[in-house]
Amino acid sequence: MAMKVSQCCILFATLIFTLLNCCESSYGEFTVEMKQMISNNNKACDEIYVVREGETLQTISEKCGDSFIVEENPHIHDPDDVFPGLVIKINPFNNR
């Protein structure tokens, strides 16, 4: 009986140790992903910018520091008609 209890305790301790290591690894990966997202948001925009899903001219303007996107892109007739894959010219804030 004592041997059974001892084996159960060892199994339980191993399980807890494994779960704690898995959680720690996931937390570390999450932290790395968040740091990458933050650094990507701080990158300067290239002169040629491809619109991604969910973006608007307003969000692109804020991200890139260019408030004259419509004026610089005569092919944009309606500022509300922006779609993923649309190529636009940007004057990034780093170049000003």
PyMOL commands that place a pseudoatom at each C-alpha (Angstrom):
pseudoatom trace, name=CA, resn=MET, resi=1, chain=A, elem=C, hetatm=0, pos=[0.000, 0.000, 0.000]
pseudoatom trace, name=CA, resn=ALA, resi=2, chain=A, elem=C, hetatm=0, pos=[2.795, 2.416, 0.915]
pseudoatom trace, name=CA, resn=MET, resi=3, chain=A, elem=C, hetatm=0, pos=[4.457, 1.659, -2.414]
pseudoatom trace, name=CA, resn=LYS, resi=4, chain=A, elem=C, hetatm=0, pos=[1.231, 2.554, -4.285]
pseudoatom trace, name=CA, resn=VAL, resi=5, chain=A, elem=C, hetatm=0, pos=[0.918, 5.855, -2.396]
pseudoatom trace, name=CA, resn=SER, resi=6, chain=A, elem=C, hetatm=0, pos=[4.562, 6.646, -3.086]
pseudoatom trace, name=CA, resn=GLN, resi=7, chain=A, elem=C, hetatm=0, pos=[4.117, 5.965, -6.815]
pseudoatom trace, name=CA, resn=CYS, resi=8, chain=A, elem=C, hetatm=0, pos=[0.993, 8.135, -6.929]
pseudoatom trace, name=CA, resn=CYS, resi=9, chain=A, elem=C, hetatm=0, pos=[2.829, 10.984, -5.196]
pseudoatom trace, name=CA, resn=ILE, resi=10, chain=A, elem=C, hetatm=0, pos=[5.729, 10.740, -7.647]
pseudoatom trace, name=CA, resn=LEU, resi=11, chain=A, elem=C, hetatm=0, pos=[3.331, 10.662, -10.590]
pseudoatom trace, name=CA, resn=PHE, resi=12, chain=A, elem=C, hetatm=0, pos=[1.408, 13.648, -9.221]
pseudoatom trace, name=CA, resn=ALA, resi=13, chain=A, elem=C, hetatm=0, pos=[4.613, 15.633, -8.606]
pseudoatom trace, name=CA, resn=THR, resi=14, chain=A, elem=C, hetatm=0, pos=[5.832, 14.849, -12.135]
pseudoatom trace, name=CA, resn=LEU, resi=15, chain=A, elem=C, hetatm=0, pos=[2.512, 15.947, -13.597]
pseudoatom trace, name=CA, resn=ILE, resi=16, chain=A, elem=C, hetatm=0, pos=[2.558, 19.239, -11.662]
pseudoatom trace, name=CA, resn=PHE, resi=17, chain=A, elem=C, hetatm=0, pos=[6.178, 19.885, -12.660]
pseudoatom trace, name=CA, resn=THR, resi=18, chain=A, elem=C, hetatm=0, pos=[5.361, 19.232, -16.331]
pseudoatom trace, name=CA, resn=LEU, resi=19, chain=A, elem=C, hetatm=0, pos=[2.309, 21.502, -16.254]
pseudoatom trace, name=CA, resn=LEU, resi=20, chain=A, elem=C, hetatm=0, pos=[4.271, 24.314, -14.629]
pseudoatom trace, name=CA, resn=ASN, resi=21, chain=A, elem=C, hetatm=0, pos=[6.986, 24.060, -17.271]
pseudoatom trace, name=CA, resn=CYS, resi=22, chain=A, elem=C, hetatm=0, pos=[4.405, 24.134, -20.065]
pseudoatom trace, name=CA, resn=CYS, resi=23, chain=A, elem=C, hetatm=0, pos=[2.745, 27.237, -18.643]
pseudoatom trace, name=CA, resn=GLU, resi=24, chain=A, elem=C, hetatm=0, pos=[6.072, 28.996, -18.212]
pseudoatom trace, name=CA, resn=SER, resi=25, chain=A, elem=C, hetatm=0, pos=[7.012, 28.224, -21.818]
pseudoatom trace, name=CA, resn=SER, resi=26, chain=A, elem=C, hetatm=0, pos=[3.694, 29.539, -23.133]
pseudoatom trace, name=CA, resn=TYR, resi=27, chain=A, elem=C, hetatm=0, pos=[4.058, 32.720, -21.114]
pseudoatom trace, name=CA, resn=GLY, resi=28, chain=A, elem=C, hetatm=0, pos=[7.556, 33.243, -22.497]
pseudoatom trace, name=CA, resn=GLU, resi=29, chain=A, elem=C, hetatm=0, pos=[6.369, 32.722, -26.072]
pseudoatom trace, name=CA, resn=PHE, resi=30, chain=A, elem=C, hetatm=0, pos=[3.497, 35.140, -25.477]
pseudoatom trace, name=CA, resn=THR, resi=31, chain=A, elem=C, hetatm=0, pos=[5.927, 37.766, -24.180]
pseudoatom trace, name=CA, resn=VAL, resi=32, chain=A, elem=C, hetatm=0, pos=[8.178, 37.348, -27.222]
pseudoatom trace, name=CA, resn=GLU, resi=33, chain=A, elem=C, hetatm=0, pos=[5.203, 37.657, -29.591]
pseudoatom trace, name=CA, resn=MET, resi=34, chain=A, elem=C, hetatm=0, pos=[4.016, 40.833, -27.858]
pseudoatom trace, name=CA, resn=LYS, resi=35, chain=A, elem=C, hetatm=0, pos=[7.490, 42.390, -28.089]
pseudoatom trace, name=CA, resn=GLN, resi=36, chain=A, elem=C, hetatm=0, pos=[7.615, 41.558, -31.817]
pseudoatom trace, name=CA, resn=MET, resi=37, chain=A, elem=C, hetatm=0, pos=[4.204, 43.142, -32.384]
pseudoatom trace, name=CA, resn=ILE, resi=38, chain=A, elem=C, hetatm=0, pos=[5.253, 46.295, -30.558]
pseudoatom trace, name=CA, resn=SER, resi=39, chain=A, elem=C, hetatm=0, pos=[8.496, 46.569, -32.516]
pseudoatom trace, name=CA, resn=ASN, resi=40, chain=A, elem=C, hetatm=0, pos=[6.626, 46.001, -35.800]
pseudoatom trace, name=CA, resn=ASN, resi=41, chain=A, elem=C, hetatm=0, pos=[4.254, 48.848, -34.967]
pseudoatom trace, name=CA, resn=ASN, resi=42, chain=A, elem=C, hetatm=0, pos=[7.206, 51.156, -34.320]
pseudoatom trace, name=CA, resn=LYS, resi=43, chain=A, elem=C, hetatm=0, pos=[8.848, 50.426, -37.678]
pseudoatom trace, name=CA, resn=ALA, resi=44, chain=A, elem=C, hetatm=0, pos=[8.798, 53.167, -40.255]
pseudoatom trace, name=CA, resn=CYS, resi=45, chain=A, elem=C, hetatm=0, pos=[6.528, 52.572, -43.209]
pseudoatom trace, name=CA, resn=ASP, resi=46, chain=A, elem=C, hetatm=0, pos=[8.055, 51.936, -46.603]
pseudoatom trace, name=CA, resn=GLU, resi=47, chain=A, elem=C, hetatm=0, pos=[7.403, 54.380, -49.420]
pseudoatom trace, name=CA, resn=ILE, resi=48, chain=A, elem=C, hetatm=0, pos=[5.254, 51.738, -51.136]
pseudoatom trace, name=CA, resn=TYR, resi=49, chain=A, elem=C, hetatm=0, pos=[2.642, 50.383, -48.732]
pseudoatom trace, name=CA, resn=VAL, resi=50, chain=A, elem=C, hetatm=0, pos=[0.243, 47.483, -49.262]
pseudoatom trace, name=CA, resn=VAL, resi=51, chain=A, elem=C, hetatm=0, pos=[-3.008, 47.820, -47.325]
pseudoatom trace, name=CA, resn=ARG, resi=52, chain=A, elem=C, hetatm=0, pos=[-3.763, 44.906, -44.993]
pseudoatom trace, name=CA, resn=GLU, resi=53, chain=A, elem=C, hetatm=0, pos=[-7.104, 43.571, -43.848]
pseudoatom trace, name=CA, resn=GLY, resi=54, chain=A, elem=C, hetatm=0, pos=[-8.812, 45.811, -41.306]
pseudoatom trace, name=CA, resn=GLU, resi=55, chain=A, elem=C, hetatm=0, pos=[-6.749, 48.888, -42.112]
pseudoatom trace, name=CA, resn=THR, resi=56, chain=A, elem=C, hetatm=0, pos=[-8.185, 52.257, -43.080]
pseudoatom trace, name=CA, resn=LEU, resi=57, chain=A, elem=C, hetatm=0, pos=[-6.502, 55.351, -44.454]
pseudoatom trace, name=CA, resn=GLN, resi=58, chain=A, elem=C, hetatm=0, pos=[-6.848, 56.841, -40.980]
pseudoatom trace, name=CA, resn=THR, resi=59, chain=A, elem=C, hetatm=0, pos=[-5.009, 53.976, -39.259]
pseudoatom trace, name=CA, resn=ILE, resi=60, chain=A, elem=C, hetatm=0, pos=[-2.321, 53.925, -41.950]
pseudoatom trace, name=CA, resn=SER, resi=61, chain=A, elem=C, hetatm=0, pos=[-1.927, 57.692, -41.659]
pseudoatom trace, name=CA, resn=GLU, resi=62, chain=A, elem=C, hetatm=0, pos=[-1.480, 57.432, -37.886]
pseudoatom trace, name=CA, resn=LYS, resi=63, chain=A, elem=C, hetatm=0, pos=[0.894, 54.485, -38.166]
pseudoatom trace, name=CA, resn=CYS, resi=64, chain=A, elem=C, hetatm=0, pos=[3.070, 56.061, -40.851]
pseudoatom trace, name=CA, resn=GLY, resi=65, chain=A, elem=C, hetatm=0, pos=[2.766, 59.717, -39.931]
pseudoatom trace, name=CA, resn=ASP, resi=66, chain=A, elem=C, hetatm=0, pos=[1.498, 60.743, -43.363]
pseudoatom trace, name=CA, resn=SER, resi=67, chain=A, elem=C, hetatm=0, pos=[-1.701, 62.790, -43.340]
pseudoatom trace, name=CA, resn=PHE, resi=68, chain=A, elem=C, hetatm=0, pos=[-1.632, 63.419, -47.111]
pseudoatom trace, name=CA, resn=ILE, resi=69, chain=A, elem=C, hetatm=0, pos=[-2.216, 59.877, -48.377]
pseudoatom trace, name=CA, resn=VAL, resi=70, chain=A, elem=C, hetatm=0, pos=[-5.244, 60.779, -50.515]
pseudoatom trace, name=CA, resn=GLU, resi=71, chain=A, elem=C, hetatm=0, pos=[-3.451, 63.720, -52.122]
pseudoatom trace, name=CA, resn=GLU, resi=72, chain=A, elem=C, hetatm=0, pos=[-0.385, 61.590, -52.938]
pseudoatom trace, name=CA, resn=ASN, resi=73, chain=A, elem=C, hetatm=0, pos=[-2.444, 58.758, -54.465]
pseudoatom trace, name=CA, resn=PRO, resi=74, chain=A, elem=C, hetatm=0, pos=[-4.684, 59.994, -57.291]
pseudoatom trace, name=CA, resn=HIS, resi=75, chain=A, elem=C, hetatm=0, pos=[-5.938, 56.439, -57.915]
pseudoatom trace, name=CA, resn=ILE, resi=76, chain=A, elem=C, hetatm=0, pos=[-7.848, 56.616, -54.590]
pseudoatom trace, name=CA, resn=HIS, resi=77, chain=A, elem=C, hetatm=0, pos=[-11.120, 58.247, -55.600]
pseudoatom trace, name=CA, resn=ASP, resi=78, chain=A, elem=C, hetatm=0, pos=[-13.034, 57.420, -52.412]
pseudoatom trace, name=CA, resn=PRO, resi=79, chain=A, elem=C, hetatm=0, pos=[-11.110, 57.408, -49.092]
pseudoatom trace, name=CA, resn=ASP, resi=80, chain=A, elem=C, hetatm=0, pos=[-13.687, 54.976, -47.680]
pseudoatom trace, name=CA, resn=ASP, resi=81, chain=A, elem=C, hetatm=0, pos=[-13.049, 52.482, -50.497]
pseudoatom trace, name=CA, resn=VAL, resi=82, chain=A, elem=C, hetatm=0, pos=[-9.771, 51.008, -49.246]
pseudoatom trace, name=CA, resn=PHE, resi=83, chain=A, elem=C, hetatm=0, pos=[-9.277, 47.253, -49.492]
pseudoatom trace, name=CA, resn=PRO, resi=84, chain=A, elem=C, hetatm=0, pos=[-6.578, 44.676, -48.656]
pseudoatom trace, name=CA, resn=GLY, resi=85, chain=A, elem=C, hetatm=0, pos=[-3.933, 44.538, -51.363]
pseudoatom trace, name=CA, resn=LEU, resi=86, chain=A, elem=C, hetatm=0, pos=[-4.338, 48.171, -52.444]
pseudoatom trace, name=CA, resn=VAL, resi=87, chain=A, elem=C, hetatm=0, pos=[-0.906, 49.671, -53.121]
pseudoatom trace, name=CA, resn=ILE, resi=88, chain=A, elem=C, hetatm=0, pos=[-0.414, 53.247, -51.961]
pseudoatom trace, name=CA, resn=LYS, resi=89, chain=A, elem=C, hetatm=0, pos=[2.459, 55.719, -51.850]
pseudoatom trace, name=CA, resn=ILE, resi=90, chain=A, elem=C, hetatm=0, pos=[3.520, 56.884, -48.394]
pseudoatom trace, name=CA, resn=ASN, resi=91, chain=A, elem=C, hetatm=0, pos=[5.884, 59.630, -47.286]
pseudoatom trace, name=CA, resn=PRO, resi=92, chain=A, elem=C, hetatm=0, pos=[7.114, 57.980, -44.085]
pseudoatom trace, name=CA, resn=PHE, resi=93, chain=A, elem=C, hetatm=0, pos=[7.680, 60.223, -41.088]
pseudoatom trace, name=CA, resn=ASN, resi=94, chain=A, elem=C, hetatm=0, pos=[11.348, 59.143, -40.949]
pseudoatom trace, name=CA, resn=ASN, resi=95, chain=A, elem=C, hetatm=0, pos=[11.978, 60.798, -44.316]
pseudoatom trace, name=CA, resn=ARG, resi=96, chain=A, elem=C, hetatm=0, pos=[10.574, 64.199, -43.305]
for i in range(1, 96): cmd.bond("trace and resi %d" % i, "trace and resi %d" % (i + 1))
show_as sticks, trace
zoom trace
